[in-house]
């Protein structure tokens, strides 16, 4: 018996708002619900045809939701990042010494899964830490009701300044930041991190800092001073080595860490307790490669994982891994996980809409990738260039040949029939 959820049940499951992870309530909601999505059941074409029109429509909607909510698949690259973040977060959380905690720099290009990988491992760390202490802050002050937040996730402001960065951190806890001076904001940040039991502070998109600006240099000084508060800093950004953040840093071959000097000033509004150098482990989340036998096998394994999560009615074993399809997908996405996911996601919808119900090269040639995302800063390298795009744009129109560039048709009049189709 095929169980198709009722419209009411499906509507409740599929209309949940995506929580904001840069607030404590949103982070906790995401942490606790990130693995709760139930994919659509697998049906053959015959079983689907046997459903009533209403149940077909419900099942098709469920299939679409399954394709756009595929689980995060571990890769050899993400596994390396996860191990380092997990080791650093757990080791530092158990330290009782007042020494500065070493941080982690996660670098890589856009759409390669840096944020999702870091958030996934830190959500698991936080769940274990909360369970260890009975979901209570072990250092809480009697008579207070401070929230317990072992992990705080912060989005670096697009135009980062010390004041806006402090406000972003305090906004995570829902603190009132109105009418506070910068020294008061920094002092409140210090108190909040301590009172809420923060063990790991994540600053995402850290390469939005432009080190030629005085405000951004002051912000970096502030970030380094935060390491004096016994928290583990996880800084995530695009091409950190080329961003200028490590301009003053040096590579320590003995400890195999990047060493940053103390803040430019002896103290950052009272926070810089010592002149201890700040140490970071840097790890890169790279794209898939397709050169060695191991690299090819890893890419095939990833394609198999994607294929197993598809719910296309005419799908066949090896749909993404046989023939020339792996090479085609590598060529279209350059091995970037986010681009590959977008291509498969849009291709699955095209397969359903067209009635073909399978993915092949001819169908995927009709899918144009576009990454116009207002939430990402293209100037900071957060939006990658799509293979096959022209002039460094973020759109991809597959081309069969490399002949003369096509004529610009923006101002062409295609007639009333074309206008009707476009509407």
N, C-alpha and C positions, 0 to 999 in steps of 0.2 A: 504494500500500500504506500503510495507516494504521498508524503505529507507536505502540503503547500500552506504556508502561514496565511492567516486571514488578512484582509486589507488593513484592519485596525492594528494587528500585531506588527505587521511589516512597516506600517507608517510610523509607529512608535520607535521601532528599531532603527529606521533609516533617516529620521528627521532630527536625530540628536545633534546638537550644536557641537562643532569641533572646539574643545576647550582651549583657552589661551594659556600656554604654559608659563608665561611671564608674570602670572599672579599665583599666589599660594593655592587658592581654591581651584584655579584652573589646572595647575600642575598636579594636584592631588586627584582631581577628576580624571585627568589623562592617565596618570600612573595606575589608577585602580581599574580603568576600563579599556586600556589599550589592547588587551587580548580578548575582548568579550564579543567581537563581531562574529556572527554565525554565517558562513558562506551558503550560497544556494545549493540545494541537493543536485547531484549529477543525474541528468536525464538523457536518455537516447532520443533521437528524433521521433521515433514511434511513440515513446511515452509522452513527449511534449505534445504531439498531435492528438493524443488521447485526452488531454485536459480540456476543460470547458474554456470558452473564450476569456472569461474573467480570470480563471486560474493561469492561463497562458500569460496574460498581461501582468499578473502579479509575479509570476516566475521570471518573466523577462526583466522586470524592474529589479528583482532580487539578484539576477545574474549581473546586471549592470553595476549594482552596488558591490558585488563580489569582485568585479574586475577593477574597480577604482579603490578598493580597500584591501588589496592583496597584502598578506603579512610581509614583514621585513625579513629578507633572506640574508643569512650570514654569508659572507664571502671571505676568502683568505685575507683580503686587505682590511675588512672591518674587524675580523677576529684579532688581528694584531693591535688595532686601536683599542678594542674592548678590553683586552688583557692588560694593557698599560694603564688605562683609566681605572679599571677595577682594582688593580694592585696598588696604585697610588692613593686612591680614595680610602681603601680599607686600612692600609698601613698608616696613613696619616691620621685617620680617625682614632686609631688605637694608641697614638703617641701621647705620653704624659709630659714629655720634656717641653720646655718653652721655646725650643728651636724653631726657626722658620720652616714651614712645610713646603716641600718642593711642589711645584705646579706642573701642569701638562699643557703643551701647545699642540693643538690638532689642526694640521694644515691640509691643503688639498684644493682642487678647483671646484667650481660651483656644480651643484646637482650630483655630487658624489656620495652623499649620505653622511656627511660629517656630523651634523646636528642630530639626526635620528639615531646614529650609532652611539653617540655620547649619552643622549637622553635615555636610551634603552638600558644601557649598563648602569647608569646612575639611578634609574627608577628601581632596578633590582637591588642595588646597594641600599637605597633608602628603605625599601620594604624589609630587608633583613635587619637593618639598624633599628627600625621602629619595633619590630617584633622582639629583638633582643632586649629592649628596654620597656617592654609592655606598653608601647605607644605613648610613653611619657618622656618628657625631657628630664634626663637624669640630673641635670644641673639647674633645674628650675628653682626659683625663689619662692619660699612658702608664702601663700596668700595671693600669688599672682596667677594669671591664666594665659600666659603667653603661648602662642601656637608653637608647635614643635616642627621645625622645618630643616631636617638634616641636609637637604639639597635646595638651593635657590637658583633658579634659571632666569637670567637677565638678557634681554636683547639690547645690544649696544645702540644708543641713539645714532641716527644717521649723521647728525652734526653733534659729535660728542664733545662735551665740555665737562669739567669736574662737577659742576652743579647739576647738569642734566643726568650725568651718570649716577650720582648719589640719589637723585629723585627716582631714577629707574629701579635702583636696588630697593629703595623704601617703598615704591609702588607695589613691589612683589608682596610685601606684607600688609598692604593697605594702609600704610602710615600717612598721616597728614604732613605734607611738606610745604604748605603755604607759609609765606612770610618768614621763612628761615634763611639765615645767611649761610654762606658756604661753610664756615667753621662749625656752625650748628648742625648743618646737614651731615658733615663728615662725622661729627661726634654721635649723631643719631644712627648713622650707618654702623659705626663700631658697636654701639649698644645693642642694636637690633640683631646683628650677626651673633653676638654673645647670648642675648636673652632668648633667642629662638633656637639656639643649639645648632646653628648652621655648621656643617662639616665641609661641604663642598659648595663653592660659588662658581657658577658657570656664566661666563660672559661670551655670548655668541656674536658672530660677525665683528670680531675685534679689529679686523683690518679696515673697518670704516674710519679708524683713526688715521689721519694724514699727518705724518711726523714733521712736515714743514710748517705746520700751524702751531702757534704757541699754546693755544687752548688744548690741542691734542697732546702736546708734550706734557702739559700739566696733568691731563687725564691719565696718561701712562704712569706718571709719578704717583698719582693717587692709587692706581691699580697695584703698583708694586708695594705701596704702603699697606694695602689691605692684607698682604701676606703676613704682616706682623700680628694679625688677629687670630692666628691658629686655625685658618681655614685653608682648604686646598683649592687653588685657583685652576680652573679649566678654561683656557682661552681658545676659542674656535674661530678660524678665519681662513680666507682664501689667500694662498701663496704668502704665508707669513714670512718666509725668508726674503722675499722680494718686496715686502711692504714697508720696510724701514723700522719695524718694531724691534728687530734685533740689531739695529745699527750700532748700539753701544755694547751689545753682548759679545761674549767670546765663548768659544767651544773649549770645554775642559775635557781633554782626552782621557784623564784618569777616571773621572766620574761619569763620562759620556753624557754630559748634560750641558745645556746652554746656561751661561752664568750672566745675569744682568747686574750691573752695579746698583748701589742704593739710589734713592731719589736724588735729583739734582740739588735739592735743598736738604739740609741735615734733618729737618722734620717737616712733615706735611700736616700742618695744623695740629701738631701734637701726636700724630699717629706713628711717626717713624721712630720707634723705640731704640733701634740700634742701627749700626752701619753694616749689618750682615748682608752679604750679597744674596740675591734671589735666584734660585735655581729652577730650571724648567727642563723637563723631558719633552722633546718634540717628536711627534709621530705624524707621518703622512698617510692619508687615506687616498690611495691612488685609484685610477680607473683600471678596468680589465685590460690586459694585454693579450696578444694573440700570436706569440712568436714561439715560445718553447712548448714542449709537450705538456708540462704541468699547467701552464697558463691556458692552453687550449682546453684541457680537461676541466679546469675551474670554470671557464666560461660556459662550457657545455653543461656542467652541473647546475649552474645558475639558470640557464635556459630551461633545464628539466624542472627546476623548482617553479619557475613561472608557468610553464605548461601545465603542471599539476594543479595550479590554482585557477585555470581558465574553465569556463562553463559553456563552451561552444558546442552546438549539437552535432556538428560534423567533424569535430576534432579527431585527429588520428594520432596514435603513438608516434613520437618523433617529429611532430609537426614543426617544432622550433629547432630541433637538433639534427635532423637528417638532411642529406643533400647539401646544397649551397646556402641553406638558410642561416647557419651560424656566421658564415663569412658576410652574408648580406646584412645581418643585424649589427655586426661589428662595424661594417662600413657606414651604416646609417647613423650610428650612435657613438662611434669612436671608443666604445667600451665604457661609456659613462653610465652608471647605474640609473640615475634619474632620467636620462634621455631614453634609455632602453625601456624603463617602466612606462614612460609617457607614450612611446611608440606602440607598445603592446596594448596599453589601455585604450588608446584611440583606435587602434586596429581592431580590437575586439568589438568596440561599438559599431565600427563600420561593417564588420562581418555580420553582426546581428541586424543592422538596418538594411543591408543589401540582401539578406536571406542566404548568403553563402555559408555562414556559420563555421568558418575555419579561417586560419591565417596562412597566407602564402605571399610570395614576393610581389605578385601582381596586385593583390589587395593592398599591401603595405605601401606600394608605390603611390597609391592614391591618398595616403595620409601625409599631411603637411604638418611638420612639427613647428610649434610656435611657443616661445617662452616669455611672452610679454607679461611679466609678473610685477605689479606695482610694489609688492612687499620686499623686493630684492633690489639691491643697489648695483646696477650694471657697472658703474664706474669703479666699484671695488672688486670687480671680477666675480660677483656672485651669480651672474648669468653667463653660461658658457656659450661659445660660438658653435653652432650646430654644423656638423660635417655636411658639405655641399651647399652651404649658404653663401651668399655673395656679399662682399664688402663688410664682413664681420657682423652681419645682422644675426638676429636670433630666430630666424625662420628658415625652414628647410623645405625646398621643393625638389624632389628627386629628379635628376636629369639623366636621360638615356645616353647623351653624348656630350662632348666637350667642344662643340662647334661654336659658331659666333653667338655672342650674347643676344637674347631675344630683344625685340623692339619694345620700348615702354608703351604700354597700352592703357595707361591710367585715364587718359582723356578720350578714349575711343567710345563711340556710341554703338552699343551692341544690339539696339533695337528693343521693341516692347516685349518680345518673348523672353529675352535674357533678363530684362528688368523684373518680369514676373517671377522667374525662377529664383532670382536673387532675393526677392522679398519673402 
